[in-house]
Amino acid sequence: MPERALSFGTVAEAYERYRPGYPAELFDLVARYAAEHAGGPVRTALEIGAGTGKATRLFAGHGVAVTATEPDAAMLAELRRHTPGSVRTVRAAFEELPPDGPYDLVYAAAALHWTSPAGRWQRVAELLCPGGVFACFGGPVQLADPELAEAVRVVRAPFLASDDVPSPDGTPPEQELQWPGTELQRSERFDRVQQLLLPRRLTIGPEEYLGHLSTVSAYLLLPEDARAEVFRRILAVLPERLGLDADITVHLARRR
């Protein structure tokens, strides 16, 4: 996992270009949860593993004072190019963050699975004010057409059995409550755990789809010649337009 976690800096510009952003409905959902369960608005937030700032812009754009943390220099440089000057940035892994805050909100956008499980929830709780909110959101971007997905799997198989990131705690995909909701539910530091789904469907072209795959850690770890070949084979089976299921799974919890 650590190697995969640190693989994105080489494709920071592509990450910014091809990874989808986050809709306004996501902020509304987090803000509503905070109003109902934390007793007030979200004014300050710490972001774990901010990447190029896809989620940073969403929260900062709604007036939240965001401190965006990211260990990779290239990803952080891309973030700084695309976010408002009001965003505070810190180059550090979550485990290296100095004591700070407390914040109304600590959140992670498709990044929490890269953090170390040792002391994870104690550290999150220490960064939150009493009654503060933790939010985690993301999800795979998958081909909507099952036949096309199978065709891509077949041509990818000689290089990669799967390009998914496995559940950090081994939760099977058919279980209703997924990670990190499973860990939050067991934690003594958090309550009022919720898991919600924001449906999202995208339609893109084949080159754009390959651009997205070029930012996926499983492909980034392949040797360069193997990566070029698997992309060539995938491109050969893609239609002119393809639909993607890109639903966002959101986990919310309140610090006790």
DANOR-V305900 format. One record per residue. N is the residue number from 1. RES is the residue in three letters. OMEGA is omega in whole degrees, 0 to 359 (999 if undefined). Layout:
n->{N & N}
res->{RES & RES}
omega->{OMEGA & OMEGA}
This chain:
n->{1 & 2 & 3 & 4 & 5 & 6 & 7 & 8 & 9 & 10 & 11 & 12 & 13 & 14 & 15 & 16 & 17 & 18 & 19 & 20 & 21 & 22 & 23 & 24 & 25 & 26 & 27 & 28 & 29 & 30 & 31 & 32 & 33 & 34 & 35 & 36 & 37 & 38 & 39 & 40 & 41 & 42 & 43 & 44 & 45 & 46 & 47 & 48 & 49 & 50 & 51 & 52 & 53 & 54 & 55 & 56 & 57 & 58 & 59 & 60 & 61 & 62 & 63 & 64 & 65 & 66 & 67 & 68 & 69 & 70 & 71 & 72 & 73 & 74 & 75 & 76 & 77 & 78 & 79 & 80 & 81 & 82 & 83 & 84 & 85 & 86 & 87 & 88 & 89 & 90 & 91 & 92 & 93 & 94 & 95 & 96 & 97 & 98 & 99 & 100 & 101 & 102 & 103 & 104 & 105 & 106 & 107 & 108 & 109 & 110 & 111 & 112 & 113 & 114 & 115 & 116 & 117 & 118 & 119 & 120 & 121 & 122 & 123 & 124 & 125 & 126 & 127 & 128 & 129 & 130 & 131 & 132 & 133 & 134 & 135 & 136 & 137 & 138 & 139 & 140 & 141 & 142 & 143 & 144 & 145 & 146 & 147 & 148 & 149 & 150 & 151 & 152 & 153 & 154 & 155 & 156 & 157 & 158 & 159 & 160 & 161 & 162 & 163 & 164 & 165 & 166 & 167 & 168 & 169 & 170 & 171 & 172 & 173 & 174 & 175 & 176 & 177 & 178 & 179 & 180 & 181 & 182 & 183 & 184 & 185 & 186 & 187 & 188 & 189 & 190 & 191 & 192 & 193 & 194 & 195 & 196 & 197 & 198 & 199 & 200 & 201 & 202 & 203 & 204 & 205 & 206 & 207 & 208 & 209 & 210 & 211 & 212 & 213 & 214 & 215 & 216 & 217 & 218 & 219 & 220 & 221 & 222 & 223 & 224 & 225 & 226 & 227 & 228 & 229 & 230 & 231 & 232 & 233 & 234 & 235 & 236 & 237 & 238 & 239 & 240 & 241 & 242 & 243 & 244 & 245 & 246 & 247 & 248 & 249 & 250 & 251 & 252 & 253 & 254 & 255 & 256}
res->{MET & PRO & GLU & ARG & ALA & LEU & SER & PHE & GLY & THR & VAL & ALA & GLU & ALA & TYR & GLU & ARG & TYR & ARG & PRO & GLY & TYR & PRO & ALA & GLU & LEU & PHE & ASP & LEU & VAL & ALA & ARG & TYR & ALA & ALA & GLU & HIS & ALA & GLY & GLY & PRO & VAL & ARG & THR & ALA & LEU & GLU & ILE & GLY & ALA & GLY & THR & GLY & LYS & ALA & THR & ARG & LEU & PHE & ALA & GLY & HIS & GLY & VAL & ALA & VAL & THR & ALA & THR & GLU & PRO & ASP & ALA & ALA & MET & LEU & ALA & GLU & LEU & ARG & ARG & HIS & THR & PRO & GLY & SER & VAL & ARG & THR & VAL & ARG & ALA & ALA & PHE & GLU & GLU & LEU & PRO & PRO & ASP & GLY & PRO & TYR & ASP & LEU & VAL & TYR & ALA & ALA & ALA & ALA & LEU & HIS & TRP & THR & SER & PRO & ALA & GLY & ARG & TRP & GLN & ARG & VAL & ALA & GLU & LEU & LEU & CYS & PRO & GLY & GLY & VAL & PHE & ALA & CYS & PHE & GLY & GLY & PRO & VAL & GLN & LEU & ALA & ASP & PRO & GLU & LEU & ALA & GLU & ALA & VAL & ARG & VAL & VAL & ARG & ALA & PRO & PHE & LEU & ALA & SER & ASP & ASP & VAL & PRO & SER & PRO & ASP & GLY & THR & PRO & PRO & GLU & GLN & GLU & LEU & GLN & TRP & PRO & GLY & THR & GLU & LEU & GLN & ARG & SER & GLU & ARG & PHE & ASP & ARG & VAL & GLN & GLN & LEU & LEU & LEU & PRO & ARG & ARG & LEU & THR & ILE & GLY & PRO & GLU & GLU & TYR & LEU & GLY & HIS & LEU & SER & THR & VAL & SER & ALA & TYR & LEU & LEU & LEU & PRO & GLU & ASP & ALA & ARG & ALA & GLU & VAL & PHE & ARG & ARG & ILE & LEU & ALA & VAL & LEU & PRO & GLU & ARG & LEU & GLY & LEU & ASP & ALA & ASP & ILE & THR & VAL & HIS & LEU & ALA & ARG & ARG & ARG}
omega->{182 & 180 & 179 & 182 & 184 & 185 & 192 & 185 & 180 & 182 & 185 & 181 & 177 & 178 & 179 & 184 & 192 & 179 & 180 & 176 & 184 & 185 & 179 & 180 & 179 & 177 & 180 & 181 & 180 & 181 & 179 & 177 & 180 & 180 & 184 & 189 & 180 & 172 & 179 & 181 & 175 & 179 & 182 & 182 & 170 & 179 & 179 & 176 & 190 & 180 & 179 & 173 & 179 & 179 & 179 & 182 & 180 & 184 & 178 & 179 & 176 & 173 & 179 & 175 & 187 & 166 & 184 & 180 & 183 & 183 & 186 & 185 & 182 & 178 & 181 & 177 & 178 & 177 & 183 & 178 & 190 & 182 & 180 & 179 & 181 & 181 & 175 & 181 & 180 & 176 & 180 & 169 & 181 & 183 & 183 & 185 & 174 & 176 & 186 & 176 & 5 & 182 & 173 & 185 & 165 & 183 & 177 & 179 & 179 & 184 & 188 & 182 & 177 & 182 & 180 & 179 & 183 & 178 & 185 & 188 & 173 & 181 & 178 & 181 & 181 & 179 & 182 & 170 & 177 & 184 & 180 & 188 & 168 & 178 & 176 & 183 & 180 & 180 & 181 & 171 & 189 & 176 & 184 & 182 & 182 & 180 & 178 & 178 & 178 & 178 & 178 & 179 & 182 & 182 & 178 & 190 & 179 & 184 & 182 & 175 & 181 & 174 & 180 & 168 & 183 & 178 & 182 & 180 & 176 & 179 & 180 & 185 & 181 & 180 & 184 & 179 & 182 & 173 & 6 & 178 & 179 & 179 & 179 & 180 & 180 & 185 & 176 & 184 & 184 & 174 & 179 & 181 & 177 & 172 & 184 & 182 & 172 & 181 & 178 & 178 & 181 & 174 & 184 & 176 & 183 & 180 & 178 & 178 & 177 & 175 & 177 & 180 & 181 & 178 & 181 & 190 & 181 & 178 & 181 & 181 & 176 & 170 & 187 & 182 & 177 & 179 & 179 & 182 & 180 & 177 & 178 & 181 & 178 & 181 & 183 & 182 & 184 & 174 & 182 & 175 & 180 & 180 & 179 & 168 & 184 & 181 & 179 & 174 & 184 & 172 & 181 & 177 & 179 & 174 & 180 & 999}
